[in-house]
């Protein structure tokens, strides 16, 4: 098996540390996979005491990729039987506009 197929199968391949070397690692995409990748990289680098800088590159002005909940478009309806409070007047109804299934 090649090292790429071993990685895809979940096999741990330790990073080789070079003395006095600072690594620069780029992660493309701030979706759920990119965020998970950064989290795992940080954990592995800390665990192995490797000096590295991780840069996450995202094309949008927000993180999350397809995961997106709009909380600004729809106003929530106040309960007519309750006294209206300032919180109810400005409450919004969250709408999922992103991925439908998150495993």
matplotlib code that plots the C-alpha trace (Angstrom):
import matplotlib.pyplot as plt

x = [0.0, 1.2, 1.5, -1.5, -3.7, -2.4, -3.5, -6.9, -7.3, -6.7, -3.2, -1.1, 2.0, 4.2, 5.7, 9.5, 10.9, 14.0, 16.2, 15.6, 13.0, 9.8, 7.1, 4.5, 1.3, -1.6, -5.1, -7.4, -11.1, -12.7, -15.5, -16.0, -13.2, -10.7, -11.6, -11.2, -7.9, -6.6, -7.7, -6.0, -2.8, -2.7, -3.1, -0.5, 2.0, 1.7, 1.9, 5.1, 6.5, 6.9, 7.2, 4.8, 2.5, -0.9, -2.7, -6.3, -7.4, -11.1, -12.6, -15.7, -16.1, -17.1, -16.1, -18.3, -18.5, -21.9, -22.8, -24.7, -27.6, -29.2, -30.3, -31.0, -33.7, -36.8, -38.3, -39.8, -43.5, -44.1, -46.6, -49.8, -50.7, -47.4, -46.3, -44.0, -40.4, -37.6, -36.0, -39.1, -39.3, -35.9, -35.9, -35.1, -35.9, -32.9, -33.1, -30.7, -29.4, -26.5, -25.9, -28.9, -26.9, -24.0, -22.5]
y = [0.0, 3.5, 6.1, 8.0, 5.0, 4.2, 7.7, 7.3, 4.0, 5.8, 4.6, 7.0, 8.2, 10.1, 13.4, 13.5, 16.4, 18.2, 20.0, 23.8, 23.6, 25.6, 24.2, 26.2, 24.3, 25.5, 24.1, 25.0, 25.5, 26.4, 23.9, 21.1, 19.0, 21.9, 22.9, 19.3, 19.1, 22.1, 20.8, 17.4, 19.1, 21.3, 18.2, 16.2, 19.0, 19.8, 16.1, 15.6, 19.0, 20.2, 23.9, 24.9, 27.6, 26.6, 28.9, 28.3, 29.7, 30.3, 32.0, 33.3, 35.8, 33.1, 29.6, 26.5, 25.7, 24.3, 24.5, 27.7, 28.9, 32.2, 34.0, 37.4, 37.1, 35.8, 37.4, 35.1, 35.7, 36.9, 35.0, 37.2, 35.9, 37.0, 40.5, 41.6, 42.1, 43.8, 40.3, 39.0, 42.1, 41.5, 37.7, 35.9, 32.4, 30.4, 28.7, 26.0, 27.0, 24.6, 20.9, 18.7, 15.8, 16.1, 12.8]
z = [0.0, -0.8, 2.0, 0.5, 0.7, 4.2, 5.2, 3.7, 5.6, 8.9, 9.5, 11.6, 9.8, 12.3, 11.1, 10.9, 12.9, 11.6, 14.1, 14.3, 11.5, 11.5, 9.2, 7.4, 6.7, 4.6, 4.8, 1.9, 2.8, 6.1, 5.8, 8.3, 6.8, 6.8, 10.4, 11.5, 9.7, 11.5, 14.8, 14.3, 13.0, 16.1, 18.3, 16.5, 16.3, 20.0, 20.9, 18.8, 19.9, 16.3, 15.6, 12.9, 11.7, 10.3, 7.9, 7.0, 3.7, 3.1, 0.1, 1.9, 4.7, 7.1, 8.2, 7.9, 4.2, 3.5, 7.1, 7.4, 9.6, 8.7, 11.9, 10.4, 7.7, 9.5, 12.5, 15.2, 16.0, 19.5, 21.6, 21.7, 25.1, 26.7, 27.4, 24.6, 25.7, 23.9, 23.4, 21.7, 19.4, 18.1, 18.1, 14.9, 13.6, 12.6, 9.2, 8.0, 4.5, 4.5, 4.6, 5.5, 7.0, 9.3, 10.4]

ax = plt.figure().add_subplot(projection="3d")
ax.plot(x, y, z, "-o")
ax.set_aspect("equal")
plt.show()
